[in-house]
Structures are given as C-alpha cells and as structure tokens.
Amino acid sequence: MKAIVKNRPEKGAELQEVPIPEIGDRDVLIEVKAASICGTDVHIYEWDQWSANRVKPPYVFGHEFAGVVVAKGRFVERVEVGDHVSAETHLVCGYCPQCLNGQAHICANTEIIGVDRDGSFAEYVALRADNVWKNDPALPFSEASIQEPFGNAVHTVLSKDVAGKSVAVIGCGPIGLMAVGIAKASGASQVLAFDVNEYRLDLAEQMGATRTVDSLREDPVQAAKALTSGNGMNVVCEMSGSPQAIDQAFKMVTNGGHMAILSLPVKPVTLDITNDIVFKGITVKGISGRKMYETWQQTAGLLQSGQVNVKPLITHHFPLEDFHKGFELMLEGNCGKVVLYP
C-alpha cells in the first residue's frame, strides 16, 4: 500500500510502498478515505526537538482520519465490516489509576497512533477495536477526518460553561478556529479571536467570531478589556503556544475567570503567578486530548446538529502523493485544515 513514511531523523518524509498492516483478534483494518494534517504531524515533518525526543523512524505517521472497516478480528463484536469510522487516537492501558477513575484521557501509559506506532497517512490502518468511533455514513469523509482535533477544541471550550459568557480564543490555527465555532454554538455572548495571520483571522470571522484582533497591530489585553467594560474575559482558551500570548492570556482573564490551555509551548513560560493567578482567583485547566468518550459524543452531536459548520475551515484537499504541498501550506500558516486522500 501507499504510505507517507517518516523514514529518517531529519526534516521531511517520503511516499513509499509498505506492507498492509496485519490485524489481531481484537483489531480492525480500516481503508482510509481521508486523513487530515495535524500540528503534531508538522512537528514530526519538521523534526523539531520534541519529535527527536519522542518518535522513532522509520514508521508511518498521521493520526486524524476517516475510513471504512474492511476486516475485523474474530473477537470484535461492536464494529462490522462496512462501518464508517474514525479513531480515538490515544491508546490507553486500562489499569492505571487514571483509567480506573474515569480519566482515561490522561492515562499514564498512553500511546498515540501515528506518533508511537504506525498511523493513518496510508491506504490502510490497523486499529484496536476499542478505539473505533463509528460515524454517521452521511457525514462526509473530509469532515469526519477532523473529529479528533475537533474533540480537542470541544474539550477545551466546554471545560467551563460558556453560555452567556465572554470567550477569548488565542491562536487561530485549525483547532482554534474550531474553538471559535464551538464557543459561538454553545451560547457565548462574545467570542474574541486573536492571531497574527490575517488569513486565519478571516476564517475566524467565518467561524463566528464577534471580534478579531491582529496581535501585531493591536494590544490584545486592551482589546479584551475594551470589549468587557474593563473587566476582562470570562473564559480564555489558549491555543497558540506563544510565551508572550500566554502571558497576555493570563492578563486578560477576569477575576474568578477560567483559563483552558491546550497549546504546547516548546520552552518554559514566565508568568506573574501572584498577580495573574493567585490574587485574581482564576481556575487554570490543562487540556490533554479528549474525554473518552464523552467528548466524542459532544463532537458528534455538534456536527450532526449543524450548529458548527466546519466547511469553511477545511481549506485544502490533496491526493496523498501531494502531501508535501499540504505540509508547506501548514508551515506557512495560509490554510485552515488540509485533508489528504489516499
């Protein structure tokens, strides 16, 4: 089968012919119909410090996808050949304290498809049946392929009740754009979107932002306070990973407000903990993946309801062979979600 292989510990990847994966008694084999590029995939493609410390080439990467089950192991019961599916990409152990107390999304022994084992930038992918999420066949494969990152945005935004509240989304990459739409659909009174890329700020408007701010041209903290009569934002969702933006996020949240952090800064961040966290009495929530499987239920509901229209943020479509074009667009930032088709 065709697959994008991270073949060497350096920038880039190659399209290669590799064996179709074999499945075990509790696995399914999925024919991949659409696979979207994630920021994590870009890190692996670029071969940054995180990738060098985590992944072990050669292997097939990619983890956001949608497809059709074409074979199943003999002990698989709840999934059938022909089902339209996507994947919860975190493979958890089931026996650590977190798994046993209902917090499997922060399992201490998590492995990730396309990071720690072969992934979905291929014609076929093998998956543990327990990690299969069955899709409505009416859901287009392109939209179904972005449910995994959409779930990250759902988990981030809905970590606090946002109905009737002011919400800031800092960083309008694909997941930030999803967060804008989710906050608006969930009843936020105002959704303020921050970025330094005009292309993505325009997409944020299409996703429902009530105000956008170019952080290179306007002071983000002042913009947030001006929008809230000087009080600051009730809820701030940090999606950028920029140390400067994170500091600004803590300064714009109101006293007693909520900060949800999904981003992964690549270096330590300096914060004024005394004034921006303790004296303000705010809640800070770290977001890792999706709640298994509460977040998937919320994700499916939002997409099926039509309250969040993801079509504007899926901006580019390429055959698997043209994956380099997709990665270059992601690196430039002049795109929303990029989907590849095997």
N, C-alpha and C positions, 0 to 999 in steps of 0.2 A: 504494500500500500504506500501511497504518498504520505510524507510527514515532514514537518519542519523540525529539524534536529538542532539542538544546541550542541554542537559537536566538539567545540574546543573552548578552553577558558580564556576567551577574548571576545571582543565585540563582534556581533553578527550571528548568523545561523545559516543553515543550508537546507534546501529541499532535497530529500533523499528517499530511496525506496527502502522500507524496513518491513520486517515480518508483521502480519496482522496479529495482534495480541491474542494469546490464549486465555481462556476463562476457567475459573474453578467452579466448584459445585454451588457456591453462593454468589456468583458473579453474573453479570450480563455483558454481552457485546453490543455496542451501540454504533450504528452507522451515523457519523457526524454529518449533519446537514448545514450547520452554520456554527462558526466559532468566532467570538469577538476578542479583540486585543485589550488586555488589562494593563494598568500601570505597572503591575508586578512583572508582566511579560516584557515590558520595555526595560525595566531594571535588568532582567536576565539578558535581553538582547544587547544592551549597552555594556554589560559585565562590570557593574559597579562593585563597591566594597561589600555591600550586603549580599549580592549574588555570589561573589567569590567565597564568602564565608558560609553560604547555605547550599548551593546547588552543586551537583556532581556530574558534569558532562562525561560522555555523550548520553543524551536522552531526548525524548520528545517533550516539548513544553506546551503551554497553553492549558487553560482550565475553564474558561467560560464557553459553554456550547449548548446546542440543542440537536437532537437527533432522533433516530428510531431504533428500537431494540430489534436486533436480528437474530440473537441467540441467547439462551439462558442456561444456567447451571441446573442440575437436577433437583437441588433443594430450594430453588427460587419459586415462590408461590404468588407473591402480590404483584409481580411485574410479568407481562406477557409479551411475546414476540408481536411486533406491530405497534406497541405503545410509543407515543411521542413523549420524550423525556428530556430533562436537564439533570444537573448534578449539584448536590451539596458537596462542595469540593474538599471539605475538612473531614478527613478520615480519623475518627476518634476511637479510643481504646475501649470504652465502656465500663472500665473498672476503677479509674482514678477517682478521688474524692469529688472532683468537679462533675464528672459523668454521672456519678451516683446521686448527686444532689440536684440534678436538673440543669446543670450548667455545662453541658457537653460542648458548647461553642468555645469554651476556654479550657478544654481538655489539656492536661499537662503533657500528653503524649501525641498530640495532633501531627498527622502528616497531611500534606496538601497535594492534590492531583496537579501534575504539571510543574511542581516545584520539587517535591521529594520523590516522585515516581512519574512514570510516563503519563503524558497528558493528551490533550484533545486537538492540537494542531495537526490533524491527521484524518484519514478517511474513516478510521475506526478507533474506538477507545474502549478499554475494558474497565468495568466499574463494579464495586461491591453493591449488590442489590439494595442493601440498607440505605445507601446514599443516593438512590434514584428518586427524583421528583417527577411524577407524572404530570404532563402538560395537557391542557385542552387542545385537541387536534386543530381547533380553529385558530389558535394563536400562531402567527407567522413564525417560522424558524428564526428569523433575524431578531425578532423581539424576544422570543423565548431564550435566545442565547445570552441575553444580558440580564437575566433574572438574578444570577449570583451577585453581580455588583449592585444591581437594584436593591437586593436584600440588604447589602451593607448600608445603603442610604436609608432604607426603611428602618433598620435597627438604630441608626444614628438619630434620625429625626424623631422617631417615636419612643426614644429613651425617656422622653418627657412629653406630657400632654401639651400640644402646641395650639390647640383650638383657642382662638381669640387672643393669641399672644404674638408679640413681635419676634421674628426669627431672622437671624443672620446666617448666611451660608458663605463661608470664606474659602475661596478656591472653586472655580467653575470648570474643573475637569469633568469628565463624564459622570462620576459619582456625585460631584457637587451639583451638576445640572439635574440629576435625578432627585437630589435632596430638595432642590427648589420646587420641583413639581409636586413632590410628596408633601412638603410643608403647606403648599397652597391648597392641595386637595384635602388636607387634614384640618383645614379651618383656620390657619394662621391669619391674623389680621393684617400683618405686613411681612413681606419676605424681601430682605435686603441681600443682594448678591454682590460679592467682591471678587475682583480678579484684576490682572494686569494685561489681559488679552482681549482686545475689542471683539474679535470673532466669537469668543466664548461668552462674553457679556451679552452679545446679541442673542445667542442661543438661550441664555438665562432669561431674557425677556420673553422669548417664545415659550419657555417652560413655565412662565407665570410669575416671575419676579416683579414686585411692585416698584422696585427701585434698584438700579445697578450702579456700582461705584468702581471706577478705574482707580486702583490704589496708588498708581504712579502720578495721577493728576489731582487727587483729592484726598484729604486726610480721612482715613477710614473711621477713626474713633469719633471725630467731629461729625461726620456724616451720620453715623449711627445715633449719636446723641441729638442731633438736629431733628431726626425723624421721630424721636421719642420724647420730645419736650425736655431734653436734658437728662432723662432717666437711664438710658441705656437699654440694650436689647434683653428681652426675657430669656431667650434661648439662642445660643450661638453654636453652630456646627462647624468645626474646624476641619477642612478638607485639603488644605494647601501644603502643609508640612514645612512652610517657611518660618524660621525662627522669629523674624520680625512680625509676620502676620499673626503668629500665635500670641506674641506679647500684646499686639493690638486687640486680639480677640478677648483676652482677659480684661483689658481696659474698657472694652465697650459693653461687657455684660453688666446688667443692672444688679444692684444689691439683692441678694437672695435668688439670683438667677441661676441658670443651668448651662453648663458648658459640656458639649459632647465632642470628643476628639477621635476622629477616625484616621487622620493623617499619620504618616510615619516619618518624622524628621530624621535626617541622616546624621545629625550631630546633636550634642546636648543643647538645650534651650535654656536661656536665662530668664527667670520670672521674678517679679516682685510679689512673692507669696504673701507677705504681711499685708500689703495694701490691696492687692488684686484678688486674693482668695480668702484669707482669714477674716479681715475686717469687713469684707463685703458679704461674707457668709454664703458664698456660692457653692453649688454642687458641681464637681468635675467627674465626668463619666468617660472612661476609656472604652472604645468600641472595637471588638475583635470579631470579625465575621458576622454570622447571622445566628440568631437563636434557633436551635434545632428542635422542632420545626415550626415554631410559632411565627417566625419571621417569614418563612416561605408561604404560610397561609395568608399572611397580610399582603405579601407581594402579589400572589395570585389574585387576591380579591381586588387590589388596586388596579391591576392591569385589566382584569375581566370587566370591572365596572366602567372603564373608560375615563375615570376621573384623572388619571395621569396618562397623558399622551406622550409616548416615548419616541414617536416617529421623528420629531424634529432633531433629537439628539443622536440618531443613527445617521451619520452624515456621509459615510463612505462604504462602498461594497467592492471587494476584490476577490478574484479566484485565489485559491491557496498559493498558486505559483507566483503571484504578485505580492507576496507578504512583505517584501522589502519596502514597497510603496506605502503600505499601511503603517509600518513602524516609523518610517521617516515622517509621515504626517503627524503621528503621535509625538515624536520628538520636537517637531516644530510648534505643536500646540494649535495648529489650524484645522482642527477637526473636533467632532464630538466622539461618538463611538464608531470604531472601524470594525466591520464584520468581514470575515474570510469564509469562502465557500469551497470545500473540498471537491 
